Amino acid sequence: MTEQKSFKRLVRARMERTGESYTTARRHVLKDARPTGLMHDSWLLREVLDDEWSEAMLAGLAGGIGFMYFVFEYKGHTPTMTIVARHHPAPFIPTALMHAGIAHEVTSTTSARKAEQQLRSADGPVICLVGKEKHPVGVLGTDGDTVTVHNHGTHQQPLAEFMASWGQGKHEMISIGEHRGEPDVAAAVRMTCEHLTGPVLGNNFDVNFGFSGMRRFAEQLRDKGKKGWAQRWADDPGFVQQRLHDCLEVEYTAPGATRPLYAEFLREVGLPGVQEFQESGRLWSEIARGGDYDELARKVDEARSIEERAIRLLSR
């Protein structure tokens, strides 16, 4: 008898749940190559959970929005800048699962053999954090020497090839279990409010987080000295313009610094702040397009002021 593999278990579990034929259930498990959502992590989690939750809800339960601003300078190299606009540094997907009331387990091993065993024995979809940047991808199941991967659509990949990419760092995996309770929206929103107003880490780096980080960002945009943007990137203004776009619209975020997506979450759960975060999202998208540094600083201050008002409404 052919050995039962985890992918086939997934298909048959769906057949039992929905009454679908094997062919139909298999198609749903494989999923069509649907366009990705607004943020990769929240979209992927929605896909793995089979559309049980909206992307906005999962993003909001993960904390949704945040702000971290850092400039890194190394002798002999052009300074580099990064902004993280979604909730940070709490792990996004596990935090969403925790607040959603979904059982999950995060495992990590440096042993490729043990990691492969865990992957083969998984009873349902898992999320693997691939490569040094820990990019999350869904693994729907294994069948012999093939793995079914969900990442910008679904494809099958040789298991050895997947293991090689997964093993660039620790083999980290998030196993997802049963839904055990109602979503804790209040705790998720409280965490968002606390981390925007600070402290976040409880050390000197907190000046770079939340509303404090926004103030620091605006100050350095205006600064005409060595710490200001006009001098730091005098020879390469194109670099910071591209970084602004990437950090506020693409990398670890959704368009508008994740603010419009968070506004949809607030609308879905019936909380205030929807209009405020839609408006601040519009400003962050304008900032992402670059321009005069003094004007960008003014828009950062305006976005911060709007968000401070929204947080006061949410904190009542």
N, C-alpha and C positions, 0 to 999 in steps of 0.2 A: 504494500500500500504506500502511495506517495506520502511523504512526510508533510503534515499540515504546516504551512508557513504563516507568518504574521499577517501578510497582505491578504491572503485568502480568509483568514479569521476576520479581518476587518470587513471584507465583502459579505461574508455570511452573517456577521453580526448586524450589518445594515439590512440584509434580507429579512432577518427575524424581526427587526424593529419596524420596517416599513412594508413588508409583504411584497417587495419588488422581486423581479426575476434576477438571476445571477448576473446576466448581461447588463441590466439596468443598474443594479447596485454597484457593479464593478465600474461602470461609467461615472457614477456619482463619486465613488471613492477616488478614482483617478482625477476627477474634476476636469472641466474644460479649461483651456488656457485663458482664463478670464483676465481682463486688465487688472493691474495691481491697484490697491486703494490709495488713500492719501498718505499713509505712513506705512512703511514695509512691515514693522513689527506688529502693529495693530491689525493690519490686513491679514498677515500670515496667521495670527492667532484666531481671527474670525474664520478663516478657511479651515484650519485644523479642527475647530469646534463645529464645523459643518453649518455655518451661518446661523447658529443658535443665538448669537449676539451681534449687535451692530458694531461696526468699526469704531464709531464715536463712543459707544458705551465702554468698549474694552480700553480705548485710549484714556478715557476719563477715569476708569477704575485703576489704571496704572499710574495715575497722578496727572496725566495729561500734559500740563505745561510747567515750565520752569525757566531758569535763565542762568547760564554760567558763561563767564567771559574771561579768557586768559590770553595773554601775549607771551610768547616764548622767544627769548633772545639767546643766541649762542655766538660766541666770538667768531668772526670770519664768515658768518652766514646771515642772510636776510632774515629779519624777525618774522615769525609766523603767528597767526592769530586763529583762535577758535571760539565759537559760540555754540553752546548746546541749548536749544530753545525748548525742548521737551523736558518732562520731569526727570531729574537727575540728582544724585547718583544711584538711587535705589534701582535694582534690576527691573526693567520695564515689564517683561512678560511674566515673571513670577509674581510681581506686585499686582498685576492685573488679575491673575488667577486667584491670588489670596483674597483680594477684595470682591471677586466674583463668587467666592465660596466654592471654588472648584479644587478638589484635592489634586496635589501635584508633588512631584519629587524632583529635586535638582541633584544630579550626580556628576562626579568628575573623577576621571582616572587618567593616569599617564600610560596605562597598559592598553595597547591596541587590541590585544586578544580579549581582555575583559570587556572593553567597549563594544567589540563586535558581538560578544555573547549577550550583552545587555540589549543591543539593537535587535538581534534575532529573537530574543525572548519577550520583547515588548508586546503587550496585549492590545495596544491601540496606537494611534499616531503619537509621535514624539517630535520634539523640536531639538535639533542639534545646533550648537554654536560653532560655526565653522571658521577655521583659520585664525590668524593672530588678532584680527579685528572682531572675532566672535560674531560673525554674521549669522543670524538665525535662519534656518531652513527647516521645513517640515519633512519628516520621513514617515510615509504612509505605510511602509511595510517592506519586508525582504522576501525574496523568493529565490532560493538557491544562491547563485553568485550575482544576483541583481537586486538593486535597491530602488524603490519608488520614491522620488524626491519631489517636493512641492516648493517651488521657489520661482516666482514669476511664471506660473503655470506648472504643469506636472510633467515629469519625464522619468524614464527609467535609465539607470546608470550602473555600470559595473561596480559591484560592492568594493572591490580593491581600489578603484579610482576614488570613490567617495571616502573611503577610510584614509587615503593619503591626504586628501584636502582637509578632512576633519582633524587629522592628527598633527596639524601644524602647531597647535598649542595643546592644552589639555583636552581630552575628549569629554566635553561638557554636554549634558543632555537633560532636557526637561520632559519628564514623563507626566502625562495628564490623566487624572483619574475621574471619579464621579463628581457630579454637582451635589454638594452637601448642604447648601443653604442659600438664603437670599443674599443678593449683592449688598455689600456694606458701602453704600454711596457716601454716607456721612463721614466715614473714616477716610475714604479716598479724597474727598473734598477738603477735609481738615488738613490732611497731609500736604495737599497742594498749597493751601493758604499759608501753612506754617513755613514751608520751604521757600515761598516767595518773599515772606517778610523776615525770615531768618530767625536763629541761625540754622545752618544746614549740617555742617561738619563739626562745629564746636571748636574751631581753631582759627588761626589767622587768615586762612584761605576763604573764610566766609565773606570777606569783602568782595569777592568775585562772584557771589551767588545772589540770585533773586533780585529784588529791587536795588540792593546795594550794588550788585554787579552792573545793573543798567546805569546807575549813576556814574560808576567808574568808567563805563563805556562812553557815555556822553562827555565826561570830563576829558578823556583822552582824544576824542574827536575834536574838541575845541582847543586843546593844548597846542600852542605854537612852539613849544620847546622840544627837547629830545624825546620825551615820553609821548608826544603827540603824533597823530597819524601823519600829519603833513611832513614831518621830518623822518619818521620811521620808514615810511614807504615812498619817499620823494622820488626815488629812482625806479619804482615799480608800482605805480598806482593801479595798474591792471590786476595785480595780484590780490589786493584787498577787495577790489570790486568783485572779482570772481569768488573770493572767500565769503564775502557778505551774502552773495546769492546762494552759494552752496550751504552755508550754515543756517540760513533763515528760511530756505525753501526746500532743501533736499536732504541733507545729511542728518540722520537721526531726528527728523522732524517731518512735519507736513507743511504745505504752503501756508504763508502768513505766520511763520514761527509756531505752528500748531494751534494758534489761537482760534481760528474759525472751526476747526475740528472740536476743540474743547467747548466752544459755544454750542455746537450741535449736541454734545453730551449734556450740557446744562439744560438745553431745551427738552431733551428726551426725559430727563429726570424731574423736570418742573422746578428748576432752581433759577434764581436771578443771575444776572451777569451776561446774558446772551448777547444783548446789543453791544455791551462794552467790549467783549472779547472779539466780536465781529469787527468792531471799529479798530481796535488795537491791531488785529490781524491785517487789516488794510494798510495801516501805517507800517507794520513790519515788512510787508511786501514792497512798499515804496522804499524803505530803507535798504532792502535787498538789491534794489536797482542801482544803488550808489549815488554819487553826486557830490555836491559841495559839503565839506565836513561840518561846517557850522549848521547848515540846514538839516543834515542828518542828525546832529546832536539835538536840535530842536524837536525833531520827530520822535527821537528816543525818549526825551523827557515827556512829550505828549502821550506816547503810548504807555509809559510808566504811570503817569497820572491817571489815565483811564483805568488801568488795571488795578491800581491801588483803590480806586472807587469800587470796582467790581469785587475785590477781596473784602472790602468792608461790608458790602451787601451779603456776601456769602458767609461771613463770620458772625452775623447777627444770630 
